[in-house]
Amino acid sequence: MARWGNIEETHNLNMSETEIKQKFQLLKKDSAGNHNLLKSRSCEFCIKTCKRGTPLGIKFWYQGNENWPHNIPKIGKDAETGCIGCGWYNFDIWRDTLNQKLTEFKQDN
């Protein structure tokens, strides 16, 4: 939410499961920690430094690299495009792409 600024939109209470998954990324809170808070802190750090997040300390982005794209605003409605590729933006795609890369690497070696 720090990235979007003051443009939080209202949510349709009758969203489909697919729409919910597209709009929200539900992370867990357990004895190991609050993952939503980790995501929030990572995004705040990215806004300050223009260095994108590294979930679990893993330096992998499924699109782009660690640097925030210079042609994308850091805050506001259009900022979301710069988040694509970061694991904190879409953990499912991040994990699946990382696993695919590891499988390809294993097969090549």
Gaussian input, Z-matrix of N, CA and C with variables (Angstrom, degrees):
# hf/3-21g

backbone

0 1
 N
 C     1     B1
 C     2     B2     1     A1
 N     3     B3     2     A2     1     D1
 C     4     B4     3     A3     2     D2
 C     5     B5     4     A4     3     D3
 N     6     B6     5     A5     4     D4
 C     7     B7     6     A6     5     D5
 C     8     B8     7     A7     6     D6
 N     9     B9     8     A8     7     D7
 C    10    B10     9     A9     8     D8
 C    11    B11    10    A10     9     D9
 N    12    B12    11    A11    10    D10
 C    13    B13    12    A12    11    D11
 C    14    B14    13    A13    12    D12
 N    15    B15    14    A14    13    D13
 C    16    B16    15    A15    14    D14
 C    17    B17    16    A16    15    D15
 N    18    B18    17    A17    16    D16
 C    19    B19    18    A18    17    D17
 C    20    B20    19    A19    18    D18
 N    21    B21    20    A20    19    D19
 C    22    B22    21    A21    20    D20
 C    23    B23    22    A22    21    D21
 N    24    B24    23    A23    22    D22
 C    25    B25    24    A24    23    D23
 C    26    B26    25    A25    24    D24
 N    27    B27    26    A26    25    D25
 C    28    B28    27    A27    26    D26
 C    29    B29    28    A28    27    D27
 N    30    B30    29    A29    28    D28
 C    31    B31    30    A30    29    D29
 C    32    B32    31    A31    30    D30
 N    33    B33    32    A32    31    D31
 C    34    B34    33    A33    32    D32
 C    35    B35    34    A34    33    D33
 N    36    B36    35    A35    34    D34
 C    37    B37    36    A36    35    D35
 C    38    B38    37    A37    36    D36
 N    39    B39    38    A38    37    D37
 C    40    B40    39    A39    38    D38
 C    41    B41    40    A40    39    D39
 N    42    B42    41    A41    40    D40
 C    43    B43    42    A42    41    D41
 C    44    B44    43    A43    42    D42
 N    45    B45    44    A44    43    D43
 C    46    B46    45    A45    44    D44
 C    47    B47    46    A46    45    D45
 N    48    B48    47    A47    46    D46
 C    49    B49    48    A48    47    D47
 C    50    B50    49    A49    48    D48
 N    51    B51    50    A50    49    D49
 C    52    B52    51    A51    50    D50
 C    53    B53    52    A52    51    D51
 N    54    B54    53    A53    52    D52
 C    55    B55    54    A54    53    D53
 C    56    B56    55    A55    54    D54
 N    57    B57    56    A56    55    D55
 C    58    B58    57    A57    56    D56
 C    59    B59    58    A58    57    D57
 N    60    B60    59    A59    58    D58
 C    61    B61    60    A60    59    D59
 C    62    B62    61    A61    60    D60
 N    63    B63    62    A62    61    D61
 C    64    B64    63    A63    62    D62
 C    65    B65    64    A64    63    D63
 N    66    B66    65    A65    64    D64
 C    67    B67    66    A66    65    D65
 C    68    B68    67    A67    66    D66
 N    69    B69    68    A68    67    D67
 C    70    B70    69    A69    68    D68
 C    71    B71    70    A70    69    D69
 N    72    B72    71    A71    70    D70
 C    73    B73    72    A72    71    D71
 C    74    B74    73    A73    72    D72
 N    75    B75    74    A74    73    D73
 C    76    B76    75    A75    74    D74
 C    77    B77    76    A76    75    D75
 N    78    B78    77    A77    76    D76
 C    79    B79    78    A78    77    D77
 C    80    B80    79    A79    78    D78
 N    81    B81    80    A80    79    D79
 C    82    B82    81    A81    80    D80
 C    83    B83    82    A82    81    D81
 N    84    B84    83    A83    82    D82
 C    85    B85    84    A84    83    D83
 C    86    B86    85    A85    84    D84
 N    87    B87    86    A86    85    D85
 C    88    B88    87    A87    86    D86
 C    89    B89    88    A88    87    D87
 N    90    B90    89    A89    88    D88
 C    91    B91    90    A90    89    D89
 C    92    B92    91    A91    90    D90
 N    93    B93    92    A92    91    D91
 C    94    B94    93    A93    92    D92
 C    95    B95    94    A94    93    D93
 N    96    B96    95    A95    94    D94
 C    97    B97    96    A96    95    D95
 C    98    B98    97    A97    96    D96
 N    99    B99    98    A98    97    D97
 C   100   B100    99    A99    98    D98
 C   101   B101   100   A100    99    D99
 N   102   B102   101   A101   100   D100
 C   103   B103   102   A102   101   D101
 C   104   B104   103   A103   102   D102
 N   105   B105   104   A104   103   D103
 C   106   B106   105   A105   104   D104
 C   107   B107   106   A106   105   D105
 N   108   B108   107   A107   106   D106
 C   109   B109   108   A108   107   D107
 C   110   B110   109   A109   108   D108
 N   111   B111   110   A110   109   D109
 C   112   B112   111   A111   110   D110
 C   113   B113   112   A112   111   D111
 N   114   B114   113   A113   112   D112
 C   115   B115   114   A114   113   D113
 C   116   B116   115   A115   114   D114
 N   117   B117   116   A116   115   D115
 C   118   B118   117   A117   116   D116
 C   119   B119   118   A118   117   D117
 N   120   B120   119   A119   118   D118
 C   121   B121   120   A120   119   D119
 C   122   B122   121   A121   120   D120
 N   123   B123   122   A122   121   D121
 C   124   B124   123   A123   122   D122
 C   125   B125   124   A124   123   D123
 N   126   B126   125   A125   124   D124
 C   127   B127   126   A126   125   D125
 C   128   B128   127   A127   126   D126
 N   129   B129   128   A128   127   D127
 C   130   B130   129   A129   128   D128
 C   131   B131   130   A130   129   D129
 N   132   B132   131   A131   130   D130
 C   133   B133   132   A132   131   D131
 C   134   B134   133   A133   132   D132
 N   135   B135   134   A134   133   D133
 C   136   B136   135   A135   134   D134
 C   137   B137   136   A136   135   D135
 N   138   B138   137   A137   136   D136
 C   139   B139   138   A138   137   D137
 C   140   B140   139   A139   138   D138
 N   141   B141   140   A140   139   D139
 C   142   B142   141   A141   140   D140
 C   143   B143   142   A142   141   D141
 N   144   B144   143   A143   142   D142
 C   145   B145   144   A144   143   D143
 C   146   B146   145   A145   144   D144
 N   147   B147   146   A146   145   D145
 C   148   B148   147   A147   146   D146
 C   149   B149   148   A148   147   D147
 N   150   B150   149   A149   148   D148
 C   151   B151   150   A150   149   D149
 C   152   B152   151   A151   150   D150
 N   153   B153   152   A152   151   D151
 C   154   B154   153   A153   152   D152
 C   155   B155   154   A154   153   D153
 N   156   B156   155   A155   154   D154
 C   157   B157   156   A156   155   D155
 C   158   B158   157   A157   156   D156
 N   159   B159   158   A158   157   D157
 C   160   B160   159   A159   158   D158
 C   161   B161   160   A160   159   D159
 N   162   B162   161   A161   160   D160
 C   163   B163   162   A162   161   D161
 C   164   B164   163   A163   162   D162
 N   165   B165   164   A164   163   D163
 C   166   B166   165   A165   164   D164
 C   167   B167   166   A166   165   D165
 N   168   B168   167   A167   166   D166
 C   169   B169   168   A168   167   D167
 C   170   B170   169   A169   168   D168
 N   171   B171   170   A170   169   D169
 C   172   B172   171   A171   170   D170
 C   173   B173   172   A172   171   D171
 N   174   B174   173   A173   172   D172
 C   175   B175   174   A174   173   D173
 C   176   B176   175   A175   174   D174
 N   177   B177   176   A176   175   D175
 C   178   B178   177   A177   176   D176
 C   179   B179   178   A178   177   D177
 N   180   B180   179   A179   178   D178
 C   181   B181   180   A180   179   D179
 C   182   B182   181   A181   180   D180
 N   183   B183   182   A182   181   D181
 C   184   B184   183   A183   182   D182
 C   185   B185   184   A184   183   D183
 N   186   B186   185   A185   184   D184
 C   187   B187   186   A186   185   D185
 C   188   B188   187   A187   186   D186
 N   189   B189   188   A188   187   D187
 C   190   B190   189   A189   188   D188
 C   191   B191   190   A190   189   D189
 N   192   B192   191   A191   190   D190
 C   193   B193   192   A192   191   D191
 C   194   B194   193   A193   192   D192
 N   195   B195   194   A194   193   D193
 C   196   B196   195   A195   194   D194
 C   197   B197   196   A196   195   D195
 N   198   B198   197   A197   196   D196
 C   199   B199   198   A198   197   D197
 C   200   B200   199   A199   198   D198
 N   201   B201   200   A200   199   D199
 C   202   B202   201   A201   200   D200
 C   203   B203   202   A202   201   D201
 N   204   B204   203   A203   202   D202
 C   205   B205   204   A204   203   D203
 C   206   B206   205   A205   204   D204
 N   207   B207   206   A206   205   D205
 C   208   B208   207   A207   206   D206
 C   209   B209   208   A208   207   D207
 N   210   B210   209   A209   208   D208
 C   211   B211   210   A210   209   D209
 C   212   B212   211   A211   210   D210
 N   213   B213   212   A212   211   D211
 C   214   B214   213   A213   212   D212
 C   215   B215   214   A214   213   D213
 N   216   B216   215   A215   214   D214
 C   217   B217   216   A216   215   D215
 C   218   B218   217   A217   216   D216
 N   219   B219   218   A218   217   D217
 C   220   B220   219   A219   218   D218
 C   221   B221   220   A220   219   D219
 N   222   B222   221   A221   220   D220
 C   223   B223   222   A222   221   D221
 C   224   B224   223   A223   222   D222
 N   225   B225   224   A224   223   D223
 C   226   B226   225   A225   224   D224
 C   227   B227   226   A226   225   D225
 N   228   B228   227   A227   226   D226
 C   229   B229   228   A228   227   D227
 C   230   B230   229   A229   228   D228
 N   231   B231   230   A230   229   D229
 C   232   B232   231   A231   230   D230
 C   233   B233   232   A232   231   D231
 N   234   B234   233   A233   232   D232
 C   235   B235   234   A234   233   D233
 C   236   B236   235   A235   234   D234
 N   237   B237   236   A236   235   D235
 C   238   B238   237   A237   236   D236
 C   239   B239   238   A238   237   D237
 N   240   B240   239   A239   238   D238
 C   241   B241   240   A240   239   D239
 C   242   B242   241   A241   240   D240
 N   243   B243   242   A242   241   D241
 C   244   B244   243   A243   242   D242
 C   245   B245   244   A244   243   D243
 N   246   B246   245   A245   244   D244
 C   247   B247   246   A246   245   D245
 C   248   B248   247   A247   246   D246
 N   249   B249   248   A248   247   D247
 C   250   B250   249   A249   248   D248
 C   251   B251   250   A250   249   D249
 N   252   B252   251   A251   250   D250
 C   253   B253   252   A252   251   D251
 C   254   B254   253   A253   252   D252
 N   255   B255   254   A254   253   D253
 C   256   B256   255   A255   254   D254
 C   257   B257   256   A256   255   D255
 N   258   B258   257   A257   256   D256
 C   259   B259   258   A258   257   D257
 C   260   B260   259   A259   258   D258
 N   261   B261   260   A260   259   D259
 C   262   B262   261   A261   260   D260
 C   263   B263   262   A262   261   D261
 N   264   B264   263   A263   262   D262
 C   265   B265   264   A264   263   D263
 C   266   B266   265   A265   264   D264
 N   267   B267   266   A266   265   D265
 C   268   B268   267   A267   266   D266
 C   269   B269   268   A268   267   D267
 N   270   B270   269   A269   268   D268
 C   271   B271   270   A270   269   D269
 C   272   B272   271   A271   270   D270
 N   273   B273   272   A272   271   D271
 C   274   B274   273   A273   272   D272
 C   275   B275   274   A274   273   D273
 N   276   B276   275   A275   274   D274
 C   277   B277   276   A276   275   D275
 C   278   B278   277   A277   276   D276
 N   279   B279   278   A278   277   D277
 C   280   B280   279   A279   278   D278
 C   281   B281   280   A280   279   D279
 N   282   B282   281   A281   280   D280
 C   283   B283   282   A282   281   D281
 C   284   B284   283   A283   282   D282
 N   285   B285   284   A284   283   D283
 C   286   B286   285   A285   284   D284
 C   287   B287   286   A286   285   D285
 N   288   B288   287   A287   286   D286
 C   289   B289   288   A288   287   D287
 C   290   B290   289   A289   288   D288
 N   291   B291   290   A290   289   D289
 C   292   B292   291   A291   290   D290
 C   293   B293   292   A292   291   D291
 N   294   B294   293   A293   292   D292
 C   295   B295   294   A294   293   D293
 C   296   B296   295   A295   294   D294
 N   297   B297   296   A296   295   D295
 C   298   B298   297   A297   296   D296
 C   299   B299   298   A298   297   D297
 N   300   B300   299   A299   298   D298
 C   301   B301   300   A300   299   D299
 C   302   B302   301   A301   300   D300
 N   303   B303   302   A302   301   D301
 C   304   B304   303   A303   302   D302
 C   305   B305   304   A304   303   D303
 N   306   B306   305   A305   304   D304
 C   307   B307   306   A306   305   D305
 C   308   B308   307   A307   306   D306
 N   309   B309   308   A308   307   D307
 C   310   B310   309   A309   308   D308
 C   311   B311   310   A310   309   D309
 N   312   B312   311   A311   310   D310
 C   313   B313   312   A312   311   D311
 C   314   B314   313   A313   312   D312
 N   315   B315   314   A314   313   D313
 C   316   B316   315   A315   314   D314
 C   317   B317   316   A316   315   D315
 N   318   B318   317   A317   316   D316
 C   319   B319   318   A318   317   D317
 C   320   B320   319   A319   318   D318
 N   321   B321   320   A320   319   D319
 C   322   B322   321   A321   320   D320
 C   323   B323   322   A322   321   D321
 N   324   B324   323   A323   322   D322
 C   325   B325   324   A324   323   D323
 C   326   B326   325   A325   324   D324

   B1=1.4548
   B2=1.5219
   B3=1.3212
   B4=1.4661
   B5=1.5149
   B6=1.3025
   B7=1.4630
   B8=1.5303
   B9=1.3342
   B10=1.4658
   B11=1.5184
   B12=1.3238
   B13=1.4591
   B14=1.5222
   B15=1.3004
   B16=1.4699
   B17=1.5184
   B18=1.3200
   B19=1.4671
   B20=1.5229
   B21=1.3179
   B22=1.4673
   B23=1.5250
   B24=1.3024
   B25=1.4626
   B26=1.5248
   B27=1.3192
   B28=1.4597
   B29=1.5253
   B30=1.3101
   B31=1.4558
   B32=1.5184
   B33=1.3053
   B34=1.4533
   B35=1.5288
   B36=1.2953
   B37=1.4587
   B38=1.5242
   B39=1.3208
   B40=1.4604
   B41=1.5250
   B42=1.3337
   B43=1.4612
   B44=1.5244
   B45=1.3224
   B46=1.4634
   B47=1.5329
   B48=1.3178
   B49=1.4629
   B50=1.5245
   B51=1.3249
   B52=1.4664
   B53=1.5241
   B54=1.3284
   B55=1.4658
   B56=1.5279
   B57=1.3261
   B58=1.4656
   B59=1.5229
   B60=1.3377
   B61=1.4626
   B62=1.5200
   B63=1.3399
   B64=1.4614
   B65=1.5271
   B66=1.3057
   B67=1.4612
   B68=1.5212
   B69=1.3200
   B70=1.4615
   B71=1.5146
   B72=1.3000
   B73=1.4588
   B74=1.5187
   B75=1.2997
   B76=1.4509
   B77=1.5181
   B78=1.3019
   B79=1.4563
   B80=1.5132
   B81=1.3142
   B82=1.4545
   B83=1.5248
   B84=1.3085
   B85=1.4520
   B86=1.5155
   B87=1.3292
   B88=1.4583
   B89=1.5237
   B90=1.3010
   B91=1.4619
   B92=1.5264
   B93=1.3429
   B94=1.4644
   B95=1.5211
   B96=1.3184
   B97=1.4612
   B98=1.5091
   B99=1.3059
   B100=1.4586
   B101=1.5269
   B102=1.3191
   B103=1.4497
   B104=1.5181
   B105=1.3285
   B106=1.4635
   B107=1.5249
   B108=1.3147
   B109=1.4614
   B110=1.5259
   B111=1.3284
   B112=1.4682
   B113=1.5278
   B114=1.3304
   B115=1.4609
   B116=1.5243
   B117=1.3027
   B118=1.4557
   B119=1.5316
   B120=1.3269
   B121=1.4754
   B122=1.5245
   B123=1.3239
   B124=1.4559
   B125=1.5280
   B126=1.3233
   B127=1.4657
   B128=1.5387
   B129=1.3183
   B130=1.4642
   B131=1.5265
   B132=1.3361
   B133=1.4592
   B134=1.5299
   B135=1.3249
   B136=1.4586
   B137=1.5296
   B138=1.3251
   B139=1.4578
   B140=1.5312
   B141=1.3220
   B142=1.4732
   B143=1.5265
   B144=1.3387
   B145=1.4680
   B146=1.5236
   B147=1.3224
   B148=1.4793
   B149=1.5251
   B150=1.3367
   B151=1.4712
   B152=1.5267
   B153=1.3121
   B154=1.4579
   B155=1.5191
   B156=1.3212
   B157=1.4534
   B158=1.5161
   B159=1.3337
   B160=1.4663
   B161=1.5314
   B162=1.3415
   B163=1.4607
   B164=1.5249
   B165=1.3150
   B166=1.4581
   B167=1.5286
   B168=1.3370
   B169=1.4571
   B170=1.5171
   B171=1.3329
   B172=1.4664
   B173=1.5276
   B174=1.3204
   B175=1.4661
   B176=1.5256
   B177=1.3184
   B178=1.4585
   B179=1.5233
   B180=1.3280
   B181=1.4577
   B182=1.5164
   B183=1.3060
   B184=1.4626
   B185=1.5176
   B186=1.3162
   B187=1.4643
   B188=1.5120
   B189=1.3042
   B190=1.4583
   B191=1.5231
   B192=1.3227
   B193=1.4569
   B194=1.5296
   B195=1.3233
   B196=1.4604
   B197=1.5260
   B198=1.3157
   B199=1.4613
   B200=1.5220
   B201=1.3299
   B202=1.4586
   B203=1.5274
   B204=1.3294
   B205=1.4694
   B206=1.5361
   B207=1.3172
   B208=1.4642
   B209=1.5269
   B210=1.3197
   B211=1.4637
   B212=1.5376
   B213=1.3355
   B214=1.4679
   B215=1.5269
   B216=1.3460
   B217=1.4765
   B218=1.5340
   B219=1.3356
   B220=1.4697
   B221=1.5260
   B222=1.3212
   B223=1.4685
   B224=1.5263
   B225=1.3221
   B226=1.4573
   B227=1.5105
   B228=1.3066
   B229=1.4646
   B230=1.5253
   B231=1.3233
   B232=1.4601
   B233=1.5282
   B234=1.3271
   B235=1.4617
   B236=1.5304
   B237=1.3000
   B238=1.4660
   B239=1.5268
   B240=1.3242
   B241=1.4623
   B242=1.5288
   B243=1.3237
   B244=1.4526
   B245=1.5139
   B246=1.3092
   B247=1.4618
   B248=1.5275
   B249=1.3198
   B250=1.4650
   B251=1.5301
   B252=1.3060
   B253=1.4571
   B254=1.5151
   B255=1.3147
   B256=1.4669
   B257=1.5305
   B258=1.3120
   B259=1.4599
   B260=1.5107
   B261=1.3274
   B262=1.4620
   B263=1.5302
   B264=1.3248
   B265=1.4674
   B266=1.5220
   B267=1.3229
   B268=1.4638
   B269=1.5239
   B270=1.3190
   B271=1.4542
   B272=1.5236
   B273=1.3286
   B274=1.4716
   B275=1.5253
   B276=1.3261
   B277=1.4695
   B278=1.5275
   B279=1.3321
   B280=1.4649
   B281=1.5304
   B282=1.3310
   B283=1.4648
   B284=1.5252
   B285=1.3490
   B286=1.4639
   B287=1.5293
   B288=1.3338
   B289=1.4609
   B290=1.5205
   B291=1.3233
   B292=1.4634
   B293=1.5317
   B294=1.3147
   B295=1.4643
   B296=1.5284
   B297=1.3158
   B298=1.4710
   B299=1.5338
   B300=1.3229
   B301=1.4732
   B302=1.5266
   B303=1.3322
   B304=1.4653
   B305=1.5236
   B306=1.3256
   B307=1.4629
   B308=1.5279
   B309=1.3420
   B310=1.4682
   B311=1.5292
   B312=1.3146
   B313=1.4568
   B314=1.5268
   B315=1.3184
   B316=1.4692
   B317=1.5233
   B318=1.3377
   B319=1.4672
   B320=1.5184
   B321=1.3268
   B322=1.4699
   B323=1.5215
   B324=1.3255
   B325=1.4733
   B326=1.4753
   A1=111.68
   A2=117.43
   A3=120.11
   A4=110.16
   A5=116.81
   A6=122.04
   A7=111.62
   A8=117.79
   A9=120.38
   A10=112.43
   A11=119.02
   A12=121.07
   A13=110.91
   A14=116.94
   A15=122.32
   A16=112.75
   A17=117.98
   A18=119.82
   A19=112.69
   A20=117.29
   A21=120.00
   A22=109.42
   A23=115.90
   A24=120.81
   A25=110.66
   A26=115.59
   A27=119.48
   A28=108.37
   A29=115.63
   A30=120.56
   A31=110.87
   A32=115.47
   A33=122.97
   A34=108.09
   A35=117.01
   A36=121.00
   A37=112.69
   A38=117.65
   A39=121.84
   A40=112.22
   A41=117.44
   A42=121.18
   A43=110.57
   A44=114.66
   A45=119.53
   A46=108.32
   A47=115.88
   A48=119.84
   A49=110.97
   A50=116.90
   A51=121.36
   A52=110.32
   A53=117.77
   A54=121.53
   A55=111.25
   A56=116.72
   A57=120.87
   A58=109.96
   A59=117.53
   A60=120.86
   A61=111.73
   A62=117.31
   A63=120.43
   A64=111.25
   A65=117.20
   A66=121.91
   A67=112.96
   A68=117.64
   A69=121.63
   A70=111.16
   A71=115.47
   A72=121.55
   A73=105.99
   A74=115.82
   A75=120.40
   A76=109.75
   A77=115.60
   A78=121.99
   A79=108.29
   A80=116.62
   A81=119.33
   A82=112.84
   A83=113.66
   A84=122.35
   A85=105.91
   A86=115.56
   A87=119.58
   A88=109.11
   A89=116.75
   A90=120.39
   A91=112.08
   A92=117.02
   A93=120.92
   A94=111.89
   A95=117.52
   A96=119.85
   A97=113.55
   A98=114.44
   A99=122.83
   A100=107.59
   A101=116.73
   A102=120.91
   A103=112.81
   A104=118.42
   A105=120.36
   A106=110.12
   A107=117.16
   A108=121.24
   A109=110.25
   A110=117.65
   A111=120.73
   A112=110.25
   A113=116.52
   A114=120.58
   A115=109.71
   A116=116.95
   A117=121.24
   A118=111.32
   A119=116.59
   A120=120.87
   A121=110.84
   A122=116.73
   A123=120.38
   A124=110.84
   A125=116.85
   A126=121.08
   A127=110.64
   A128=116.98
   A129=120.38
   A130=110.29
   A131=116.97
   A132=121.88
   A133=110.20
   A134=116.89
   A135=121.70
   A136=110.60
   A137=117.57
   A138=120.97
   A139=110.26
   A140=116.67
   A141=121.16
   A142=113.12
   A143=116.95
   A144=120.89
   A145=115.03
   A146=116.84
   A147=122.96
   A148=111.88
   A149=116.78
   A150=122.36
   A151=107.46
   A152=116.65
   A153=121.37
   A154=111.61
   A155=115.33
   A156=122.87
   A157=115.69
   A158=113.62
   A159=121.65
   A160=107.98
   A161=117.80
   A162=119.68
   A163=111.14
   A164=115.92
   A165=122.74
   A166=112.06
   A167=116.75
   A168=121.05
   A169=113.85
   A170=117.06
   A171=121.68
   A172=109.13
   A173=115.23
   A174=121.20
   A175=109.48
   A176=115.20
   A177=122.14
   A178=107.89
   A179=116.31
   A180=122.68
   A181=107.16
   A182=117.59
   A183=120.11
   A184=111.56
   A185=116.77
   A186=122.38
   A187=106.83
   A188=117.37
   A189=120.94
   A190=111.75
   A191=115.80
   A192=121.23
   A193=109.05
   A194=117.43
   A195=120.11
   A196=113.44
   A197=118.19
   A198=121.05
   A199=111.95
   A200=115.29
   A201=120.29
   A202=107.97
   A203=118.97
   A204=120.91
   A205=111.04
   A206=116.32
   A207=120.72
   A208=113.64
   A209=118.11
   A210=121.50
   A211=113.58
   A212=117.25
   A213=122.04
   A214=108.06
   A215=117.85
   A216=118.81
   A217=110.75
   A218=116.32
   A219=120.37
   A220=112.55
   A221=117.37
   A222=121.11
   A223=108.56
   A224=115.70
   A225=121.37
   A226=112.33
   A227=115.29
   A228=122.31
   A229=112.72
   A230=118.06
   A231=121.23
   A232=113.10
   A233=117.96
   A234=121.46
   A235=112.47
   A236=118.05
   A237=121.15
   A238=112.16
   A239=117.58
   A240=121.45
   A241=111.05
   A242=117.92
   A243=121.41
   A244=113.62
   A245=116.95
   A246=121.47
   A247=112.21
   A248=116.63
   A249=120.78
   A250=109.34
   A251=115.71
   A252=121.94
   A253=112.22
   A254=116.31
   A255=121.37
   A256=109.13
   A257=116.48
   A258=120.62
   A259=113.37
   A260=116.78
   A261=119.35
   A262=111.33
   A263=117.16
   A264=120.10
   A265=110.31
   A266=116.69
   A267=120.13
   A268=108.08
   A269=115.06
   A270=120.73
   A271=111.95
   A272=117.67
   A273=120.51
   A274=111.72
   A275=116.67
   A276=119.98
   A277=109.87
   A278=116.74
   A279=122.07
   A280=110.19
   A281=116.60
   A282=122.22
   A283=111.10
   A284=116.58
   A285=120.19
   A286=111.51
   A287=117.61
   A288=121.14
   A289=111.01
   A290=116.83
   A291=120.63
   A292=110.46
   A293=117.31
   A294=120.57
   A295=111.77
   A296=116.24
   A297=120.18
   A298=109.73
   A299=117.74
   A300=121.52
   A301=110.69
   A302=116.94
   A303=120.55
   A304=111.41
   A305=116.78
   A306=121.04
   A307=110.49
   A308=116.53
   A309=120.20
   A310=110.79
   A311=116.66
   A312=120.79
   A313=110.88
   A314=115.80
   A315=121.01
   A316=110.48
   A317=116.53
   A318=120.45
   A319=112.09
   A320=116.80
   A321=121.34
   A322=112.40
   A323=116.75
   A324=119.34
   A325=111.56
   D1=-28.35
   D2=178.03
   D3=-59.41
   D4=-36.04
   D5=-177.90
   D6=-68.78
   D7=-35.28
   D8=-173.75
   D9=-80.44
   D10=-15.34
   D11=-179.49
   D12=73.85
   D13=-137.19
   D14=-175.65
   D15=-98.26
   D16=28.13
   D17=-174.63
   D18=-107.07
   D19=25.80
   D20=-179.23
   D21=-60.19
   D22=121.88
   D23=-178.49
   D24=-91.94
   D25=159.52
   D26=176.48
   D27=-74.90
   D28=153.80
   D29=-176.63
   D30=-109.75
   D31=140.07
   D32=176.59
   D33=-70.47
   D34=121.56
   D35=-179.18
   D36=-69.90
   D37=-12.82
   D38=-179.03
   D39=-108.45
   D40=33.08
   D41=179.61
   D42=-64.12
   D43=145.79
   D44=173.67
   D45=-75.28
   D46=167.31
   D47=178.05
   D48=-61.01
   D49=-37.81
   D50=178.37
   D51=-63.28
   D52=-45.04
   D53=179.05
   D54=-62.96
   D55=-39.33
   D56=178.33
   D57=-62.27
   D58=-44.30
   D59=179.92
   D60=-65.69
   D61=-32.87
   D62=178.02
   D63=-72.22
   D64=-35.09
   D65=-173.56
   D66=-87.98
   D67=-34.79
   D68=-173.27
   D69=-123.45
   D70=146.48
   D71=173.61
   D72=-120.14
   D73=104.36
   D74=-176.01
   D75=-85.80
   D76=116.68
   D77=178.74
   D78=-110.60
   D79=159.78
   D80=-172.18
   D81=-96.07
   D82=159.36
   D83=169.98
   D84=-123.47
   D85=120.88
   D86=-179.41
   D87=-145.25
   D88=-166.98
   D89=-177.98
   D90=-64.48
   D91=-18.41
   D92=178.20
   D93=-82.85
   D94=-16.17
   D95=178.16
   D96=140.36
   D97=176.81
   D98=-179.89
   D99=-100.17
   D100=104.28
   D101=-175.84
   D102=-70.83
   D103=-28.84
   D104=175.30
   D105=-64.86
   D106=-38.03
   D107=177.51
   D108=-67.13
   D109=-40.48
   D110=176.41
   D111=-59.62
   D112=-43.05
   D113=178.95
   D114=-62.50
   D115=-46.71
   D116=-178.99
   D117=-59.08
   D118=-45.35
   D119=179.86
   D120=-65.21
   D121=-37.59
   D122=178.28
   D123=-64.12
   D124=-41.89
   D125=178.73
   D126=-66.00
   D127=-40.95
   D128=177.72
   D129=-61.50
   D130=-41.95
   D131=178.31
   D132=-63.65
   D133=-41.39
   D134=179.37
   D135=-62.61
   D136=-42.66
   D137=179.17
   D138=-60.39
   D139=-41.39
   D140=-178.60
   D141=-72.68
   D142=-39.39
   D143=-169.55
   D144=-108.87
   D145=-13.33
   D146=-173.18
   D147=62.98
   D148=25.59
   D149=174.38
   D150=-111.58
   D151=119.67
   D152=-175.73
   D153=-73.21
   D154=160.81
   D155=-171.17
   D156=-69.13
   D157=160.31
   D158=178.69
   D159=-131.50
   D160=83.77
   D161=178.55
   D162=-54.14
   D163=133.34
   D164=179.84
   D165=58.94
   D166=19.23
   D167=-179.70
   D168=75.98
   D169=11.19
   D170=-177.45
   D171=-92.05
   D172=119.02
   D173=-177.93
   D174=-87.23
   D175=82.03
   D176=179.77
   D177=-144.09
   D178=134.28
   D179=175.75
   D180=-130.62
   D181=129.05
   D182=-177.16
   D183=-76.89
   D184=-10.07
   D185=172.24
   D186=-149.48
   D187=133.21
   D188=-179.70
   D189=78.38
   D190=-154.98
   D191=-179.00
   D192=-142.62
   D193=-162.28
   D194=-175.32
   D195=-68.98
   D196=-18.44
   D197=-176.33
   D198=-88.98
   D199=133.41
   D200=174.86
   D201=-60.48
   D202=132.47
   D203=-178.74
   D204=-58.82
   D205=128.19
   D206=-174.96
   D207=-64.78
   D208=-22.46
   D209=-177.96
   D210=-93.83
   D211=7.89
   D212=-179.32
   D213=-113.68
   D214=130.36
   D215=177.09
   D216=-62.09
   D217=147.57
   D218=-177.57
   D219=-78.04
   D220=-23.46
   D221=-177.23
   D222=-139.02
   D223=145.95
   D224=176.31
   D225=115.11
   D226=-178.40
   D227=-174.62
   D228=-57.08
   D229=-40.08
   D230=-176.26
   D231=-81.54
   D232=-5.20
   D233=-178.34
   D234=-68.07
   D235=-26.96
   D236=-175.52
   D237=-54.94
   D238=-34.27
   D239=179.91
   D240=-57.13
   D241=-35.88
   D242=179.81
   D243=-72.01
   D244=-18.54
   D245=-179.97
   D246=-78.94
   D247=-23.92
   D248=-176.71
   D249=-60.72
   D250=125.95
   D251=-178.33
   D252=112.92
   D253=-22.70
   D254=178.62
   D255=-82.42
   D256=137.40
   D257=179.34
   D258=-59.99
   D259=-31.80
   D260=179.40
   D261=-71.42
   D262=-21.16
   D263=178.83
   D264=-75.82
   D265=-46.56
   D266=178.11
   D267=-146.15
   D268=92.80
   D269=-174.22
   D270=-63.14
   D271=-35.14
   D272=-179.73
   D273=-63.07
   D274=-49.24
   D275=179.47
   D276=-65.26
   D277=-41.36
   D278=179.58
   D279=-57.70
   D280=-51.31
   D281=-178.44
   D282=-63.15
   D283=-47.21
   D284=-177.92
   D285=-63.55
   D286=-41.11
   D287=179.53
   D288=-68.28
   D289=-40.73
   D290=177.18
   D291=-62.34
   D292=-45.01
   D293=177.92
   D294=-61.89
   D295=-39.32
   D296=178.32
   D297=-63.63
   D298=-44.50
   D299=178.94
   D300=-61.83
   D301=-41.55
   D302=179.08
   D303=-64.84
   D304=-39.92
   D305=177.76
   D306=-63.74
   D307=-44.04
   D308=178.74
   D309=-63.34
   D310=-40.93
   D311=178.92
   D312=-63.11
   D313=-43.31
   D314=179.98
   D315=-62.31
   D316=-41.17
   D317=-179.43
   D318=-68.46
   D319=-31.66
   D320=-178.97
   D321=-78.54
   D322=-17.07
   D323=-175.94
   D324=-112.72

